[in-house]
Amino acid sequence: MEAESQASAIIPLALPKGAEKFCELCQREARLQCSKCRVTFYCAAEHQQADWVGIHERICQLLVPIRALTLCSLRQTSHTETQIKKLIEICRLVAQSKLSEGKHQEALPAAQLCLRCSIDVHGPNTVQLVPAYLLLAEANMGEKQAQNDFLSQAEWAVLKSPKCGLTIHHQLHRSLGRLHVAAGDLDTALHNFANDIYFATEEYGLDSTVTSRGYFLMADVFTKQGKIPTVHSLYSEVARIWHRHLTRLLETRKESIQNPPVDSFYAERVEVDEMLRTMLEFEQKDTRKDPARIAVVAHCLAMLSLVRDGMAYGILLLRSSKHRIKPVTSNDTRGFFFPQRLFLFCGL
Amino acid sequence: MNTAVGFLPEINANKSKQRSSTYYSRMKQTKESLRARLGPARPAESLTRKEIALFRSSPKQSICVRLLQEGFHRSFSELVSLLRSDQDWRATAEPGSLRLRAPPLVEQRHKMETISQHLSLAEEAERTGIWSTVCEERLLLGRFFSDPEDLWLRFYFYHSCTDREKGRFSRAATEARACLTELYLDRGELEEARQQGELCRKQAEDGGWLDSDGRPLKLRACRDLWKIYRELAEAPLAAEDHKKALTLLHEGNSRAAESEDKHMKGEAAFQVGLAYQRAGDHSTAKKFFNTSMEIFHSLDGTDRAVKACIALAKSLKSEGYFEEAVACLERLVAMSRSSGLHHRLIDVHLCLGNIYFSRSQYVKAAEYYLQGYKVACTTEDVARLQRAQVLVASAHAHATNGKYSAKLTSTSPAALQALLAWKVKRGREDLSVDSEDYYSPAWF
């Protein structure tokens, strides 16, 4: 099938001395070569397939000018560097989108290539490597040792140059926090998430969706600790932020119905959906149900599906959320008018 | 390797002694001696992450992180927005203002810590639904910031206490309203102050609250309201809008009556009387002056009582009751002399002089003015002294005028002779008073 036609076998012994080829993914002795670009090598078909799906399909031809050692490429080192930087960016974006969709295994090749190229360009222990380390740490979700390794590297790089930018700080703390939660060390995790929220607020503001994700992660820790009122308070804050964001998106979409804008959170839809569903479940399981809160979260979910999947599914969810909103008392006019506004948006 | 100690003779004893002089064993010896010198290894006093973070991060970061760790994210949001608003204000403020001279809030650790402490307590209370504690904490924050450059913080916290949905009728919110009234009054925003004051009074009446120093809030609100109404009435009075001024002053009077402060009641009645006097309604004015005088007498505030009496006399004079006015003022002369109220004494004398002056009895008027002037010389009151001087001179001028005006208008030669004679002798005549006294300073 297609996978086999992409790779052709090479004989390691036939290669000149000093020109040994190593597998793209595991760095062992390579026996296969990508037939399209001929500069990428693999040890076995599984690795070739994994790499193809992970990143190689996108960057196959881009690797050729970088890896092929010709006289021209040796002279134009700056040109090669720009090409490698572009490659790093592509790898990063691919890895991030795969991670947001939840495909951790598939994100690994992209993240690894990103790291290797970054080391080539910037050097082994610099702060520009931190995003690559963070991606790798996230891709290795579940393998604590590997995660630990990468995060320690990242932390060390950040410690050496603390003025590296607020985004990097907040991403680092978020990853560290998640690691500690997985390890069970809740206090350190709280400390990390607190720092994460602080830096995210400094960078993006109090009402940003990035900060809201931080709140959600912290609420998770508090749930484990059993502090329910805090969790309620945090969830209501997250719901408020997302509600505002989604309402604004829907309004802009209504205005530009001809040219739907590229949503900034396109890649995070799965994450956000999961988050909202967790919140809704939590609110509903609570003994003292606050209908206003439940209504807000259900409304957010409905709006999200509307933005994401178009009208049909959105309307389905809308009807179900309207059903939940019904028990809301007449004092809470916001809850009552939600579904009506959404129907207006749909043009019904 | 001596598993059987003592069974076999030591054959390696000499060899081990030789070995002790090799490099490796020398190193080991120095290491051991060092360890012995340093003492037993201390238990690892490694700092925790949190302690390290305290050293490395800025005060703002450590306070914010602490708030978030404890779960107080709303306090965190509030603190961050306060700091941001401070920075925005500084970016657009005019240079040279008082608030700019102080360091920005983000650099003042102690203030940030206090804010975070109280806000976290308030958030804790809010989660459990105890609204009164929420308001108490915010009130405490408002009272904490006493520096003049922190006025914006006081306004912010008092407003956050009173503008809440739940808990705005609690004791703390009522006290915050009273503080807001005073702040607006100091700033000069009278309408705002009045609004807050009326709300405060109503709430304090409903609740019967006491403030943090133990004084009843209702009385405090009424006192502030009287001051507000008095200031509000100044503009209409200046514009001769007597009706509006009187409405405002009557409101103020009723508030003063509620405030149970006799001094204030007397003062309020006096102001109302003055307004009526200006409007021309002397009979009502007299009533109010009488009330004021009674209150001040009961308070033993002779000074103000005398002031009220002088005003009463003016009213009497305007109505035409000269004898009563004179009698009243004569009584006052004795009263103020005995109480040692010299400035009032001067006023009384001048007032008496005024009455006679208005009746064209210039000689008597001059007498009284002169007495007033003499008293003024003993005090250091320059304004009154100058007034007395002018009045004395004016009275004398009118007196002499009166004497010779008939001669001026007639055309007979006898009259002319008399005028010429007067021109020569003028200045050396006296009008029944001691010449030395009034020549030297009076003619300046």
Interface residues (C-beta under 8 A of the other chain):
Chain A: P162 T188 L190 H191 F193 A194 N195 I197 Y198 T201 L206 Y215 M218 F222 K227 P229 T230 S233 L234 E237
Chain B: R49 K50 A53 R56 Q61 C64 V65 R66 L67 L68 Q69 G71 H73 R74 F76 S77 V80 S81 R127 T128
